[in-house]
């Protein structure tokens, strides 16, 4: 019954939606599209842009991220703000209990010494502007390239105005992912991103995070999904474990497990569901559930839950529900604006226009 319901659910979605991989799937992302062109010139969204991080539900996340989630502020971020008097263009997870912490900057500081943070792998992505030099490295960073803030104090030199992003991934989470993939411990000595690295998958993942902040309100499920994706990329591609044979992650969830998960989502659609809950229902680890759910259903858990929220909202509107704020709450959206954005993206019109068209 549950498996049949799954494919009935998918059948009523617009065909373009059922084929979409979801924002947390970055393997096919186009890095040239995901970074808004205005970012490199400094015309980004204001810091007052709405964020769901103030919602207390955002403090919950998936189990594999629990130990890594904290309210700690990475020392590199704190130093930028307090010592260099810099203000981020945008940030996420800073000061909130989150396993993903990211910040986007634009500065023309010429010469700085920055302390590393022993608790975070800090990846830096050059988004636009002049060249960047690290210590005595002979190759500078240029637009589209990546490197990392070493765990020790590092000297940086910038040539003119530069736009860049910092992605802070807790070492604890990297260790958990390494254990899941390779059954190996992971420490600071295992991670290194060379200067001027160009890696399409890492750049696409960071681009997806930045673009996602512009078009959606991040839930705990989405934030932890981003953290997990970035951690896997770093462990697989930029660690001393690179090249080791990883445990297989492909394969489908058994039909009974799929049915149980689908039924659970339908029964709890109004809640801020996270991957830990859904993986528990399927009796799987979070890491393998996240990968195999997409293999089974055709979209990520986040994308599927979002599509079901939209369908529930559509069902309520068809039956004469009045207040859009109440509809949003009943379907698990964080706000009426979140409902409107998701509804329009899936169905091509706002909830209000949909209701008027059905009247």
Secondary structure, DSSP 8 states (H G I E B T S, - for coil): -HHHHHHHHHHTS-HHHHH---TT--TT--HHHHS-TTTTTT----TT---GGGSGGGG---HHHHTT-B----HHHHHHHHTS----SEEESTTSSBSEEEEEEEE---EEEE---TTEEEEEEEEEES-EEETT-SS-B-TT-EEEE-SS-EEEEE-S-EEEEEEEEEHHHHHHHHHHHHS----GGGB---TTB--HHHHHHHHHHHHHHHHS---HHHHHHHHHHHHHHHHHHSBTTTTS------S---HHHHHHHHHHHHHTTTS---HHHHHHHTTS-HHHHHHHHHHHHSS-HHHHHHHHHHHHHHHHHHTT---HHHHHHHTT-SSHHHHHHHHHHHHSS-HHHHHHHH-
